[in-house]
Amino acid sequence: MKLIYLLLALGVFLPRVLADGLPDLGDASQAVLSPQQERRIGESVMSDIRSSSELLDDAEVTDYLNSLGARLVANSEDPARSFEFFVVKDATLNAFALPGGFIGVHTGLILSAQSESELASVLAHEIAHVTQHHLARMIAGTQKNTITSLAALAVAILASRSNPQVANAAMATAQATGIQSQLDYTREHEREADRVGLKTLERSGFDPRAMENFFERLQKYGRLYENNAPVYLRTHPLTTERISDVQNRVEALPYRQVPDSLDFQLVRAKVEASQGPSTQAIKIFQAALKDKKYSNEAAQHYGLAVALLRGKDNAGAEKELALARKPVMAHPMFDALAVQIKLAANQPGAALDACRGALKRYPHHRALIFVCAETQLQMRQPNEALSLVSGELKARGGDYRLYQLQAEAYAALGKNLQQHMALAEAYVLMGSLNEAVIQLQIGLKARDGDFYHSSIAEARLRQLREMEKETRKQAQP
């Protein structure tokens, strides 16, 4: 409901100035939504996503996806635009773009991608939806309808990216004729996203034929399963015309064989090892290793190590990780897993020793920083943990987990005000302004902060209260 109210508010104050430089498909989008308003809508949706259990909160998977996405964005139509990529825990094959540069990828898509170039092709397509302002144009196409229909249809479009069933319910509230014309418009957007995304894929050094291969496999799945086709087919209408268009464009490009990165292989193995019961995941990896059915042996041993750790077989996990290191030796995901195994085996001292060398090699690997700070706190070294996470916050910026660890370190040091200031920032990043305000109020009541920190806390409290007031104002029907 929050998004509906926000869109209603935007509908009342539609800017009338058209933006320059939009593609020939139409330039009415920015007359309806400015880039700032798109970002606000995206942030509103992301606030709900971040607070849900559907978000995959895994630093290594998320960081890999954002690294891959950044490489594509740098070669996109709008390289200066801000993007954020996130992973949804959903076995279905799907990806979706939200206003403001937020792009979600289902775990099912990561596992279904048969190469890194295929995964990159989907991200390039979704990036194109954002850079070409497709969602804003969809809303622009309904501006003659009532504000209520506009909001309902916009919510339907957003929901259809991730949950077709919710989309069907939302669409039922809008006029049938308007919905049909909007779906036709969406097919045109899909064709443009293919063309623009293919250019981005090729410029980024990936195999452009991966998009064609992905489409052909989707089409095959659609024919096989008809009523149970992949979600991606229902949210991204795939036609013979689209496939032919991509094929024709690919034929004009030089052949390029692009090997998968080890990062892709390890992330894919980690996602697979995290699915379903640990016993089932262990059997899948063991069978693949026995039959030698894998594209990367190191990644296969790594995936089995992750699955065994989930199954509380710490010794087995350590053995498999050692096998994964043999052909590859050094990788930050190996080091982070090694520390996790030591902690799970109740060997914090050994974990701390592993952290020292690992942090020298990979000082900014988030998962390693998380587990090493946790180790330092467990070993009653709060000053070391505080130095580690505070340094990373200065280098990287906002990360709710870093603020949570910072709060734990301050708590161990008996610094109540700073503990609650850190927790407040964590809640802000998780989209809970009310909880952030409460944390600052608790911290100020402790009265153990110096003048400098107290002044910062009071100023931040005033700022968050204003943000709360503005959010409530936007939510007014």
NORSUL-V853968 format. One record per residue. N is the residue number from 1. RES is the residue in one small letter. SS is DSSP state (a for helix, b for strand, c for the rest). PHI is phi as a letter, one per 30 degrees, with the letter a starting at -180 (none if undefined). NEAR is the number of other C-alpha atoms within 12 Angstrom. Layout:
N_RES_SS_PHI_NEAR + N_RES_SS_PHI_NEAR
//
This chain:
1_m_c_none_18 + 2_k_a_e_26 + 3_l_a_d_35 + 4_i_a_e_30 + 5_y_a_d_27 + 6_l_a_d_37 + 7_l_a_d_38 + 8_l_a_d_33 + 9_a_a_d_29 + 10_l_a_d_34 + 11_g_a_d_32 + 12_v_a_d_22 + 13_f_c_c_17 + 14_l_c_d_23 + 15_p_c_d_20 + 16_r_c_c_17 + 17_v_c_d_14 + 18_l_c_d_19 + 19_a_c_d_19 + 20_d_c_d_13 + 21_g_c_i_17 + 22_l_c_d_21 + 23_p_c_d_21 + 24_d_c_d_15 + 25_l_c_e_23 + 26_g_c_k_24 + 27_d_c_b_27 + 28_a_c_d_32 + 29_s_a_e_38 + 30_q_a_d_31 + 31_a_a_d_29 + 32_v_a_c_37 + 33_l_c_b_41 + 34_s_c_d_30 + 35_p_a_e_27 + 36_q_a_d_20 + 37_q_a_d_29 + 38_e_a_e_36 + 39_r_a_d_26 + 40_r_a_d_28 + 41_i_a_d_38 + 42_g_a_d_36 + 43_e_a_d_30 + 44_s_a_d_32 + 45_v_a_d_34 + 46_m_a_d_35 + 47_s_a_e_24 + 48_d_a_d_21 + 49_i_a_d_28 + 50_r_a_d_27 + 51_s_c_d_22 + 52_s_c_c_17 + 53_s_c_d_13 + 54_e_c_d_22 + 55_l_b_d_26 + 56_l_c_d_29 + 57_d_c_c_26 + 58_d_c_b_26 + 59_a_a_d_33 + 60_e_a_d_34 + 61_v_a_d_37 + 62_t_a_d_35 + 63_d_a_d_28 + 64_y_a_d_36 + 65_l_a_d_37 + 66_n_a_d_28 + 67_s_a_d_23 + 68_l_a_d_37 + 69_g_a_d_41 + 70_a_a_d_29 + 71_r_a_d_25 + 72_l_a_d_41 + 73_v_a_e_38 + 74_a_c_d_25 + 75_n_c_c_28 + 76_s_c_c_35 + 77_e_c_d_30 + 78_d_c_b_25 + 79_p_c_d_21 + 80_a_c_d_14 + 81_r_c_d_27 + 82_s_c_d_26 + 83_f_c_b_36 + 84_e_b_b_33 + 85_f_b_c_37 + 86_f_b_b_38 + 87_v_b_c_40 + 88_v_b_c_36 + 89_k_c_d_33 + 90_d_c_a_28 + 91_a_c_d_27 + 92_t_c_d_27 + 93_l_c_d_37 + 94_n_c_a_39 + 95_a_b_b_47 + 96_f_b_a_41 + 97_a_b_c_45 + 98_l_b_c_42 + 99_p_c_e_48 + 100_g_c_i_34 + 101_g_c_j_43 + 102_f_b_c_37 + 103_i_b_b_43 + 104_g_b_c_43 + 105_v_b_b_44 + 106_h_b_d_39 + 107_t_a_e_37 + 108_g_a_d_28 + 109_l_a_d_36 + 110_i_a_d_42 + 111_l_a_d_31 + 112_s_a_d_29 + 113_a_c_d_33 + 114_q_c_d_25 + 115_s_c_a_33 + 116_e_a_d_39 + 117_s_a_d_37 + 118_e_a_d_38 + 119_l_a_d_43 + 120_a_a_d_48 + 121_s_a_d_45 + 122_v_a_d_49 + 123_l_a_d_52 + 124_a_a_d_48 + 125_h_a_d_43 + 126_e_a_d_50 + 127_i_a_e_53 + 128_a_a_d_44 + 129_h_a_e_42 + 130_v_a_d_42 + 131_t_a_d_44 + 132_q_c_c_43 + 133_h_c_h_44 + 134_h_a_d_44 + 135_l_a_d_47 + 136_a_a_d_45 + 137_r_a_d_37 + 138_m_a_e_41 + 139_i_a_d_46 + 140_a_a_d_34 + 141_g_c_d_32 + 142_t_c_c_33 + 143_q_c_d_29 + 144_k_c_d_14 + 145_n_c_d_21 + 146_t_c_d_19 + 147_i_a_d_28 + 148_t_a_d_29 + 149_s_a_d_30 + 150_l_a_e_40 + 151_a_a_d_37 + 152_a_a_d_36 + 153_l_a_d_45 + 154_a_a_d_46 + 155_v_a_d_41 + 156_a_a_d_34 + 157_i_a_d_40 + 158_l_a_d_39 + 159_a_a_d_29 + 160_s_a_d_33 + 161_r_a_d_38 + 162_s_a_c_39 + 163_n_c_b_28 + 164_p_a_e_27 + 165_q_a_d_18 + 166_v_a_d_20 + 167_a_a_d_25 + 168_n_a_d_25 + 169_a_a_d_18 + 170_a_a_d_29 + 171_m_a_d_31 + 172_a_c_d_20 + 173_t_c_d_23 + 174_a_c_c_29 + 175_q_c_d_21 + 176_a_a_e_18 + 177_t_a_d_17 + 178_g_a_d_27 + 179_i_a_d_30 + 180_q_a_d_19 + 181_s_a_d_19 + 182_q_a_d_30 + 183_l_a_d_29 + 184_d_a_d_18 + 185_y_a_d_28 + 186_t_a_d_32 + 187_r_a_d_27 + 188_e_a_d_28 + 189_h_a_d_36 + 190_e_a_d_39 + 191_r_a_d_32 + 192_e_a_d_31 + 193_a_a_d_41 + 194_d_a_d_42 + 195_r_a_d_36 + 196_v_a_d_37 + 197_g_a_d_42 + 198_l_a_d_44 + 199_k_a_d_33 + 200_t_a_d_38 + 201_l_a_d_45 + 202_e_a_d_34 + 203_r_a_d_24 + 204_s_c_d_28 + 205_g_c_i_28 + 206_f_c_c_37 + 207_d_c_d_32 + 208_p_c_d_43 + 209_r_a_d_35 + 210_a_a_d_37 + 211_m_a_d_43 + 212_e_a_d_33 + 213_n_a_d_26 + 214_f_a_d_35 + 215_f_a_d_35 + 216_e_a_d_24 + 217_r_a_d_25 + 218_l_a_d_33 + 219_q_a_d_26 + 220_k_a_d_18 + 221_y_a_d_22 + 222_g_a_d_23 + 223_r_a_d_16 + 224_l_a_d_13 + 225_y_a_c_14 + 226_e_a_h_15 + 227_n_a_d_12 + 228_n_a_b_15 + 229_a_c_d_25 + 230_p_c_e_34 + 231_v_a_e_33 + 232_y_a_e_36 + 233_l_a_d_35 + 234_r_a_d_34 + 235_t_a_c_32 + 236_h_c_b_39 + 237_p_c_e_31 + 238_l_c_c_35 + 239_t_c_c_22 + 240_t_a_d_18 + 241_e_a_d_17 + 242_r_a_d_27 + 243_i_a_d_27 + 244_s_a_d_21 + 245_d_a_d_24 + 246_v_a_d_36 + 247_q_a_e_25 + 248_n_a_d_17 + 249_r_a_d_23 + 250_v_a_d_26 + 251_e_a_e_15 + 252_a_c_d_13 + 253_l_c_c_19 + 254_p_c_d_14 + 255_y_c_d_15 + 256_r_c_b_19 + 257_q_c_c_16 + 258_v_c_c_20 + 259_p_c_d_20 + 260_d_c_d_27 + 261_s_c_d_21 + 262_l_a_d_29 + 263_d_a_e_31 + 264_f_a_d_34 + 265_q_a_d_33 + 266_l_a_d_40 + 267_v_a_d_38 + 268_r_a_d_39 + 269_a_a_d_40 + 270_k_a_d_40 + 271_v_a_d_40 + 272_e_a_d_37 + 273_a_a_d_35 + 274_s_c_c_36 + 275_q_c_d_27 + 276_g_c_i_19 + 277_p_c_d_16 + 278_s_a_d_24 + 279_t_a_d_22 + 280_q_a_d_20 + 281_a_a_d_29 + 282_i_a_e_36 + 283_k_a_d_23 + 284_i_a_d_29 + 285_f_a_d_36 + 286_q_a_d_27 + 287_a_a_d_17 + 288_a_a_d_22 + 289_l_a_d_25 + 290_k_a_d_14 + 291_d_a_d_12 + 292_k_c_h_16 + 293_k_c_c_14 + 294_y_c_a_22 + 295_s_c_c_22 + 296_n_c_b_28 + 297_e_a_d_30 + 298_a_a_e_35 + 299_a_a_d_42 + 300_q_a_d_42 + 301_h_a_d_42 + 302_y_a_d_50 + 303_g_a_e_44 + 304_l_a_d_45 + 305_a_a_d_45 + 306_v_a_d_46 + 307_a_a_d_39 + 308_l_a_d_36 + 309_l_a_d_35 + 310_r_a_d_28 + 311_g_c_d_25 + 312_k_c_i_23 + 313_d_c_c_23 + 314_n_a_d_28 + 315_a_a_d_20 + 316_g_a_d_25 + 317_a_a_d_33 + 318_e_a_d_33 + 319_k_a_d_22 + 320_e_a_d_34 + 321_l_a_d_40 + 322_a_a_d_26 + 323_l_a_d_24 + 324_a_a_d_34 + 325_r_a_d_27 + 326_k_a_e_18 + 327_p_a_d_18 + 328_v_a_c_22 + 329_m_c_i_18 + 330_a_c_c_22 + 331_h_c_a_28 + 332_p_a_d_34 + 333_m_a_d_45 + 334_f_a_d_43 + 335_d_a_d_39 + 336_a_a_d_41 + 337_l_a_d_43 + 338_a_a_d_43 + 339_v_a_d_42 + 340_q_a_d_38 + 341_i_a_d_38 + 342_k_a_d_30 + 343_l_a_d_31 + 344_a_a_d_26 + 345_a_c_d_21 + 346_n_c_h_18 + 347_q_c_b_20 + 348_p_a_d_28 + 349_g_a_d_22 + 350_a_a_d_23 + 351_a_a_d_34 + 352_l_a_d_36 + 353_d_a_d_22 + 354_a_a_d_30 + 355_c_a_d_39 + 356_r_a_e_26 + 357_g_a_d_21 + 358_a_a_d_30 + 359_l_a_d_30 + 360_k_a_d_17 + 361_r_a_d_20 + 362_y_c_b_22 + 363_p_c_d_25 + 364_h_c_b_27 + 365_h_c_d_32 + 366_r_a_e_37 + 367_a_a_d_37 + 368_l_a_d_40 + 369_i_a_d_46 + 370_f_a_e_38 + 371_v_a_d_39 + 372_c_a_d_47 + 373_a_a_d_45 + 374_e_a_d_36 + 375_t_a_d_37 + 376_q_a_d_36 + 377_l_a_d_32 + 378_q_a_d_24 + 379_m_c_d_24 + 380_r_c_h_21 + 381_q_c_b_24 + 382_p_a_d_29 + 383_n_a_d_26 + 384_e_a_d_29 + 385_a_a_d_37 + 386_l_a_d_36 + 387_s_a_d_23 + 388_l_a_d_37 + 389_v_a_d_43 + 390_s_a_d_30 + 391_g_a_d_23 + 392_e_a_d_29 + 393_l_a_d_27 + 394_k_a_d_15 + 395_a_a_d_16 + 396_r_a_c_19 + 397_g_c_j_19 + 398_g_c_d_22 + 399_d_c_a_31 + 400_y_a_d_31 + 401_r_a_d_34 + 402_l_a_d_40 + 403_y_a_d_38 + 404_q_a_d_34 + 405_l_a_d_40 + 406_q_a_d_43 + 407_a_a_d_38 + 408_e_a_d_34 + 409_a_a_d_37 + 410_y_a_d_32 + 411_a_a_d_26 + 412_a_a_d_24 + 413_l_c_c_21 + 414_g_c_i_19 + 415_k_c_c_27 + 416_n_a_d_32 + 417_l_a_d_34 + 418_q_a_d_40 + 419_q_a_d_35 + 420_h_a_d_42 + 421_m_a_d_41 + 422_a_a_d_41 + 423_l_a_d_39 + 424_a_a_d_37 + 425_e_a_d_38 + 426_a_a_d_34 + 427_y_a_d_32 + 428_v_a_e_36 + 429_l_a_d_28 + 430_m_c_d_31 + 431_g_c_i_28 + 432_s_c_c_30 + 433_l_a_d_32 + 434_n_a_d_24 + 435_e_a_d_25 + 436_a_a_d_33 + 437_v_a_d_35 + 438_i_a_d_25 + 439_q_a_d_33 + 440_l_a_d_41 + 441_q_a_d_30 + 442_i_a_d_24 + 443_g_a_d_35 + 444_l_a_d_31 + 445_k_a_d_18 + 446_a_a_d_21 + 447_r_c_h_21 + 448_d_c_c_19 + 449_g_c_c_25 + 450_d_c_d_17 + 451_f_a_e_13 + 452_y_a_d_13 + 453_h_a_d_24 + 454_s_a_d_25 + 455_s_a_d_19 + 456_i_a_d_21 + 457_a_a_d_37 + 458_e_a_d_26 + 459_a_a_d_19 + 460_r_a_d_29 + 461_l_a_d_31 + 462_r_a_d_19 + 463_q_a_d_19 + 464_l_a_d_29 + 465_r_a_d_24 + 466_e_a_d_17 + 467_m_a_d_21 + 468_e_a_d_22 + 469_k_a_d_17 + 470_e_a_d_17 + 471_t_a_d_26 + 472_r_a_d_18 + 473_k_a_d_17 + 474_q_a_d_27 + 475_a_c_d_21 + 476_q_c_d_19 + 477_p_c_d_20
//
